[in-house]
Amino acid sequence: MVKKILIVLTSLLVGLMPLVVNAADTVDITSSGTYHQNEARAMLKLVNEWRADTENNWYYNEKNEKVYPGSLPALKYDYNLEKYAMQRAYEASILWGHSRPNGTSYATIFNKNQYPGRGENLVAGAFTNLTQDAFKAWQETNVLYSGQGHRRNMLGVSVNFDSVGIACVEVDNEYKYFCAQEFGKSGSSTPSSFYNKTSAVNGKKEMTVTVSSSNIKEIEMNASSTEISVKAGETVNIPKITGYIKASFKVSGTIKPSWKIESGSENISINGQKVTGKKAGNATIKATVKGKTVTINVKVTGVAQNTESKKTENKTSNTKTTTTNKTNTTQVDKKETEEENTERTLTKEEMDTITKLVNELEDNKYQKINGTSTVIINKQVPKTKMSSVITLFITSIGISIISFLEYKELIKKN
């Protein structure tokens, strides 16, 4: 048995001038509800069967006389309107009525170009059979004209609606279930994709609602930290704020208030829920809603290393190193060349050693390859003698590596 039911109606045909709300006077709260979209969608069948029932789809006129409209066409299910209904059902669980928690009309959720005609039904209650009970509450069979607004909306009396989206969400308050029907009269700008079936949401879903401070009766805010540090040039998130907001009903969750710089504006800047360091120093930021204040102290330290600049500097440094190494290599090569081209007079002992070794190797063959004399070492040459020759040639005495016969000619000339 349903103990409490809330029910409210409105519809709008054309023309809406939305109320402008200052963002500084609003608070975002993110919390979750449990959606029952299979049951909500099942209501479409009940609505369309009733619309086609010529004996029972009557309504009262202003004189409280029954009017029978005849068989009415079925409403199409619009999955875009369902998204609107999901948002509005949750919003209604915070602020009851057709004004949204942010202070604007319910109709601001619609794209008026896509829906020239718009309407909304809301109901809340601790229903036993969600689909049947919510539908019957909107039927309003046992009330007169003044109380049959929801009935007339479902029958399209004032506005010939051709589509609907429905949502039901379960929340933690005394009414438990909040349901919304969003009606639309489609136009030439209504995408056909809106009628393509989507997966139904059944279970918990996080929702974010913007609440005007003028609609808040109570609020509690607690910061996860009251101290943050940021480097100049870096941006960090403001610490998480949790608590609750009470408008028509109380809802707990993560709160994102509007922040102001209390002191140190030369050191930081704020963008939404983020702080950017400008230069080293201290600052204080503050959020105040309905007399409740949260203060965060901000410390800005030295300049942060820009990643791209660091890459560029590293690249430049690498380039310089490569260039330097190349230059050094060139200098070393030049030095080695100078050393190789430097000649000096051989000592008598060196000349005697060369003469003796060359005489012993005089019978060995040699060949010219590309104009260069190449020594062919005979395997019979004693290792000690060969070692002496090699050692002699690799020392820095300034003699070019030539054939032994060329050495012999050089010795004869000296």
C-alpha positions in Angstrom: 0.0 0.0 0.0 1.3 3.4 -1.0 1.5 5.7 2.0 2.8 8.9 0.4 2.5 10.1 -3.1 3.7 13.4 -4.6 2.3 14.4 -7.9 2.7 17.6 -10.0 2.1 18.6 -13.6 3.0 21.3 -16.1 3.3 21.6 -19.9 4.6 24.2 -22.3 3.6 24.6 -25.9 6.0 27.2 -27.4 8.2 30.0 -26.4 10.4 30.0 -23.3 12.7 32.7 -22.0 15.1 30.8 -19.6 16.0 32.4 -16.4 19.7 33.3 -16.3 21.4 31.9 -13.2 24.8 33.2 -12.0 27.3 30.3 -11.8 28.8 31.9 -8.6 25.4 31.4 -6.9 25.2 27.6 -7.6 26.7 24.4 -6.3 27.2 21.1 -8.1 26.5 17.9 -6.2 27.4 14.5 -7.5 25.7 11.5 -6.0 24.0 8.3 -7.2 20.6 6.8 -7.6 19.3 3.4 -8.7 17.5 3.5 -12.0 14.7 1.1 -12.9 14.5 1.7 -16.7 13.0 -1.7 -17.6 10.0 -0.9 -15.4 9.8 2.7 -16.6 9.8 1.6 -20.3 7.1 -1.0 -19.6 4.8 1.9 -18.8 4.7 2.9 -22.5 2.5 -0.1 -23.3 0.0 0.8 -20.5 -0.2 4.4 -21.8 -0.7 3.5 -25.4 -3.3 0.8 -24.6 -5.2 3.3 -22.6 -5.0 6.0 -25.3 -6.6 3.6 -27.8 -9.4 2.5 -25.4 -12.4 4.6 -26.5 -14.4 3.8 -23.4 -11.8 4.7 -20.8 -9.6 7.4 -22.3 -12.0 10.1 -21.4 -11.1 13.3 -19.4 -13.1 16.1 -17.7 -13.4 19.5 -19.3 -13.6 22.7 -17.3 -17.2 22.1 -16.6 -16.3 18.7 -15.2 -18.1 17.0 -18.1 -16.6 13.8 -19.6 -15.0 14.2 -23.0 -14.3 11.1 -25.2 -11.6 11.9 -27.7 -11.9 8.5 -29.6 -9.0 6.2 -30.3 -5.7 8.1 -30.1 -2.5 7.1 -31.9 0.3 5.4 -30.0 3.1 7.6 -28.6 6.6 6.8 -30.0 9.3 6.1 -27.4 12.0 8.8 -27.7 15.3 7.6 -26.1 16.6 11.2 -26.1 13.6 12.2 -24.1 14.4 9.3 -21.8 17.7 10.9 -21.0 15.9 14.1 -20.1 13.5 12.1 -17.9 16.4 10.4 -16.1 17.9 13.8 -15.3 14.6 15.3 -14.3 13.6 12.4 -12.1 16.8 12.7 -10.2 16.5 16.5 -10.0 13.0 16.1 -8.6 14.4 13.9 -5.8 16.4 17.0 -4.7 13.9 19.9 -5.5 10.3 18.8 -5.9 8.4 20.6 -8.7 8.8 21.7 -12.3 11.5 24.3 -11.5 14.9 22.7 -11.8 17.3 22.9 -8.8 19.4 25.4 -10.7 16.5 27.8 -10.6 15.4 27.5 -14.2 12.2 26.0 -15.7 12.0 22.2 -16.4 11.7 23.1 -20.1 15.3 24.3 -20.3 16.4 20.7 -20.5 14.7 20.5 -24.0 16.1 21.6 -27.3 13.1 23.7 -28.3 14.0 23.5 -32.0 13.8 19.7 -31.8 10.7 19.7 -29.7 8.3 22.6 -30.6 5.9 21.1 -28.0 7.1 20.0 -24.6 5.5 18.7 -21.4 6.4 16.9 -18.1 4.7 14.7 -15.5 6.3 13.9 -12.2 5.3 11.5 -9.5 7.0 10.2 -6.3 6.0 7.4 -3.9 7.0 4.3 -2.1 5.3 2.1 -4.8 4.8 -1.6 -4.5 4.4 -2.2 -8.2 6.5 0.6 -9.8 5.1 0.5 -13.3 1.4 0.0 -12.5 1.3 2.3 -9.4 3.1 5.2 -11.1 0.8 4.9 -14.2 -2.4 4.8 -12.1 -1.3 7.8 -10.1 -0.9 9.8 -13.4 -4.3 8.6 -14.7 -6.2 10.5 -12.0 -9.4 8.7 -12.7 -11.2 9.7 -9.5 -10.5 13.4 -9.5 -12.2 16.3 -11.3 -10.8 18.6 -14.0 -8.6 20.7 -11.7 -6.7 17.5 -10.7 -6.5 15.8 -14.1 -3.6 17.7 -15.6 -1.4 14.5 -15.8 -4.2 12.6 -17.4 -4.6 15.3 -20.1 -0.9 15.3 -20.8 -0.9 11.6 -21.4 -3.9 12.0 -23.7 -2.3 15.1 -25.5 -5.3 17.3 -24.9 -3.6 20.7 -24.7 -0.6 19.7 -26.9 -0.8 16.9 -29.4 2.3 15.1 -28.2 3.6 12.3 -30.4 6.6 11.0 -28.3 7.5 10.3 -24.7 10.5 9.3 -22.6 10.0 7.8 -19.1 12.4 7.3 -16.2 12.2 6.1 -12.6 15.0 6.4 -10.0 15.2 5.1 -6.5 16.8 7.3 -3.8 17.3 7.3 -0.1 14.4 9.3 1.2 10.9 8.8 2.4 9.3 8.8 -1.0 11.8 6.2 -2.4 10.8 6.3 -6.1 10.8 9.4 -8.3 9.4 9.1 -11.9 9.3 11.5 -14.8 7.5 11.5 -18.1 8.9 13.9 -20.7 6.6 14.5 -23.6 7.5 16.0 -27.0 5.9 17.1 -30.2 8.5 16.5 -32.8 9.4 18.9 -35.6 11.4 18.9 -38.8 14.6 19.2 -36.7 14.0 16.1 -34.6 16.6 13.5 -35.5 15.2 10.1 -36.4 18.0 8.5 -34.4 16.2 9.5 -31.2 13.8 6.6 -31.8 16.7 4.0 -32.1 16.6 1.7 -29.0 19.3 2.0 -26.5 20.3 -0.2 -23.6 18.2 0.4 -20.5 19.9 1.6 -17.3 19.1 -0.7 -14.4 21.2 -0.1 -11.4 23.3 2.6 -9.7 24.3 5.6 -11.8 26.1 8.8 -10.7 24.3 12.0 -11.5 25.4 15.6 -11.2 22.9 18.3 -10.3 23.5 22.1 -10.2 21.6 23.6 -7.3 21.0 27.4 -6.9 21.9 28.7 -3.4 18.4 30.2 -3.3 17.0 26.7 -3.3 19.3 25.4 -0.5 17.8 25.2 3.0 20.8 23.4 4.6 24.3 22.5 3.5 27.3 20.9 5.0 30.8 20.9 3.4 34.0 19.1 4.5 37.3 19.4 2.7 39.5 16.3 2.4 42.5 18.6 3.0 42.8 22.3 3.9 46.3 22.6 2.6 47.6 22.2 -1.0 50.9 22.9 -2.7 51.5 23.8 -6.3 54.5 24.8 -8.4 54.4 28.1 -10.3 53.2 27.2 -13.8 51.4 24.0 -12.6 47.7 23.3 -12.1 46.3 21.1 -9.4 42.8 20.0 -8.3 41.2 21.7 -5.4 40.7 19.1 -2.6 37.5 17.1 -2.7 34.6 18.5 -0.8 32.0 16.1 0.6 28.8 16.8 2.6 25.1 17.2 1.9 22.6 19.6 0.5 18.9 19.9 1.4 16.5 21.6 -0.8 13.1 19.7 -0.8 15.0 16.6 0.2 18.5 15.9 1.6 21.1 14.4 -0.7 24.7 13.5 0.2 27.6 13.4 -2.2 30.6 15.3 -3.6 30.1 19.0 -3.6 31.7 21.4 -6.1 31.1 25.0 -4.9 32.2 28.2 -6.5 35.6 29.4 -5.2 37.0 32.8 -4.7 40.6 34.0 -3.9 40.6 35.4 -0.4 44.3 36.5 -0.5 47.3 36.1 -2.7 45.6 36.7 -6.0 49.0 37.7 -7.4 50.3 34.1 -6.7 47.4 31.9 -8.0 44.4 31.8 -10.4 41.3 29.7 -10.2 39.4 28.0 -13.0 36.4 25.9 -11.7 37.8 23.3 -9.3 41.5 23.9 -10.3 44.2 26.2 -9.0 47.2 27.3 -11.0 50.3 28.7 -9.5 51.6 32.0 -10.9 54.6 32.7 -8.7 56.1 31.6 -5.4 54.1 32.7 -2.4 51.0 32.0 -0.3 47.3 32.3 -1.1 44.0 31.4 0.4 40.8 30.3 -1.4 37.3 30.2 0.1 33.9 28.9 -0.8 30.8 30.1 1.1 27.3 28.7 0.6 24.4 29.7 2.9 26.8 30.8 5.6 28.9 27.6 5.5 32.5 28.3 4.6 35.4 26.1 3.5 38.9 27.6 3.4 41.9 26.1 1.7 45.5 27.4 2.1 47.6 27.3 -1.0 51.5 27.3 -1.1 53.1 28.1 -4.4 56.7 27.0 -4.8 59.4 27.5 -7.5 58.7 27.4 -11.2 57.8 24.0 -12.7 59.9 22.6 -15.5 57.9 22.7 -18.7 57.9 19.3 -20.3 58.2 20.6 -23.8 60.9 23.1 -22.9 62.8 20.3 -21.2 62.6 18.2 -24.3 63.8 21.1 -26.4 66.6 21.8 -24.0 67.7 18.2 -23.9 67.6 18.1 -27.7 69.6 21.3 -27.9 72.1 20.0 -25.3 72.4 16.7 -27.3 73.0 18.7 -30.5 75.7 20.8 -28.8 77.4 17.7 -27.4 77.4 16.0 -30.8 78.8 19.1 -32.4 81.4 19.5 -29.7 82.4 15.8 -30.0 82.6 16.1 -33.7 84.8 19.2 -33.4 87.0 17.5 -30.9 87.3 14.4 -33.1 88.3 16.7 -36.0 90.9 18.3 -33.7 92.2 15.0 -32.6 92.4 13.7 -36.1 94.3 16.8 -37.1 96.7 16.4 -34.3 97.3 12.8 -35.2 97.9 13.8 -38.8 100.4 16.4 -37.7 102.1 13.8 -35.5 102.2 11.4 -38.4 103.7 14.0 -40.7 106.4 15.0 -38.2 109.9 13.6 -39.2 113.1 13.5 -37.1 116.6 12.1 -37.7 117.0 8.5 -36.7 119.7 7.6 -34.2 122.6 5.4 -35.3 121.3 2.5 -33.2 117.9 2.7 -34.9 119.5 2.8 -38.4 121.7 -0.2 -37.6 118.7 -2.2 -36.4 116.7 -1.4 -39.5 119.6 -2.2 -41.8 120.1 -5.5 -40.2 116.5 -6.5 -40.3 116.0 -5.4 -43.9 119.0 -7.3 -45.0 117.6 -10.5 -43.4 114.2 -9.9 -45.1 115.5 -8.7 -48.5 114.7 -11.9 -50.2 111.0 -11.7 -49.2 108.5 -10.8 -51.8 106.3 -7.7 -51.8 103.5 -6.6 -54.1 101.9 -3.3 -55.0 98.2 -3.0 -54.4 96.5 0.2 -55.8 100.0 1.8 -55.9 100.7 1.0 -52.3 103.6 -1.3 -51.3 102.4 -4.1 -49.2 104.7 -6.3 -47.2 104.2 -10.0 -47.4 105.7 -11.5 -44.3 107.4 -14.8 -44.8 106.3 -17.4 -42.3 110.0 -18.4 -41.8 110.9 -15.0 -40.3 111.7 -15.5 -36.7 109.0 -14.2 -34.4 111.4 -12.0 -32.4 112.6 -10.3 -35.6 109.0 -9.8 -36.9 108.0 -8.4 -33.5 110.9 -5.9 -33.7 109.9 -4.8 -37.1 106.2 -4.3 -36.2 107.1 -2.6 -32.9 109.4 -0.3 -34.9 106.7 0.6 -37.3 104.0 1.4 -34.7 106.1 3.7 -32.6 105.8 7.4 -33.0 109.2 8.0 -34.7 107.4 9.7 -37.6 108.2 7.2 -40.4 105.4 6.5 -42.9 104.4 2.8 -43.2 106.1 1.8 -46.4 107.7 -1.4 -47.7 111.0 -2.6 -46.3 112.7 -2.0 -49.6 111.7 1.6 -49.4 113.2 1.8 -46.0 116.4 0.3 -47.4 116.6 3.0 -50.0 116.0 5.6 -47.3 118.8 4.2 -45.2 121.3 4.2 -48.2 120.6 7.8 -48.8 121.3 8.8 -45.3 
